[in-house]
């Protein structure tokens, strides 16, 4: 009985993987095929230059360790 349930669970999992894989290929199969052929996905006129962002980096001074005395509170 356990073997039958394990087989059923295995087949259900296998079926679910096939369904999910088919859905993924349906969505992006054309892009994958174009990439394998070496065809760019965007037309040449729509390519954008990378944007440069200026960020001011704050230089933090190194911290110095100071001894603490147990008497001083």
C-alpha positions as CSV (number, residue, x, y, z in Angstrom):
1,X,0.0,0.0,0.0
2,X,2.8,2.4,0.8
3,X,4.5,1.6,-2.5
4,X,1.3,2.5,-4.4
5,X,1.0,5.8,-2.6
6,X,4.7,6.6,-3.1
7,X,4.3,5.8,-6.8
8,X,1.2,8.0,-7.0
9,X,3.1,10.9,-5.3
10,X,6.1,10.4,-7.6
11,X,3.8,10.5,-10.7
12,X,2.0,13.6,-9.4
13,X,5.3,15.4,-8.8
14,X,6.5,14.4,-12.3
15,X,3.3,15.6,-13.9
16,X,3.6,18.9,-12.0
17,X,7.2,19.4,-13.2
18,X,6.1,18.8,-16.8
19,X,3.2,21.2,-16.5
20,X,5.4,23.9,-15.0
21,X,8.2,23.3,-17.5
22,X,5.7,23.6,-20.4
23,X,4.4,26.9,-19.0
24,X,8.0,28.3,-18.7
25,X,8.8,27.3,-22.3
26,X,5.6,28.8,-23.5
27,X,6.4,32.1,-21.9
28,X,10.1,32.3,-22.8
29,X,10.7,29.7,-25.4
30,X,11.0,32.3,-28.2
31,X,13.6,34.2,-26.2
32,X,15.6,31.1,-25.5
33,X,15.5,30.0,-29.2
34,X,16.6,33.5,-30.3
35,X,19.5,33.5,-27.8
36,X,20.6,30.1,-29.1
37,X,20.6,31.4,-32.6
38,X,22.5,34.6,-31.6
39,X,19.7,37.0,-32.5
40,X,19.4,40.1,-30.3
41,X,16.0,40.3,-28.6
42,X,15.7,44.2,-28.8
43,X,15.8,46.1,-32.1
44,X,19.0,48.1,-32.7
45,X,17.2,51.4,-32.3
46,X,16.0,50.7,-28.8
47,X,19.4,50.1,-27.2
48,X,20.1,52.4,-24.3
49,X,23.4,53.7,-23.0
50,X,24.1,52.9,-19.3
51,X,23.2,55.7,-17.0
52,X,25.9,57.0,-14.7
53,X,25.0,57.8,-11.2
54,X,27.1,60.1,-9.0
55,X,27.2,59.1,-5.4
56,X,29.0,61.0,-2.8
57,X,30.8,58.5,-0.6
58,X,31.2,59.6,3.0
59,X,34.6,58.9,4.3
60,X,34.4,57.7,7.9
61,X,37.2,58.3,10.2
62,X,38.7,55.2,11.8
63,X,37.6,54.6,15.3
64,X,40.2,54.4,18.0
65,X,39.7,52.1,21.0
66,X,39.9,53.6,24.4
67,X,40.5,51.6,27.6
68,X,37.7,51.6,30.1
69,X,38.4,51.3,33.8
70,X,36.1,49.4,36.0
71,X,36.4,52.0,38.7
72,X,35.2,54.9,36.6
73,X,31.6,54.9,35.9
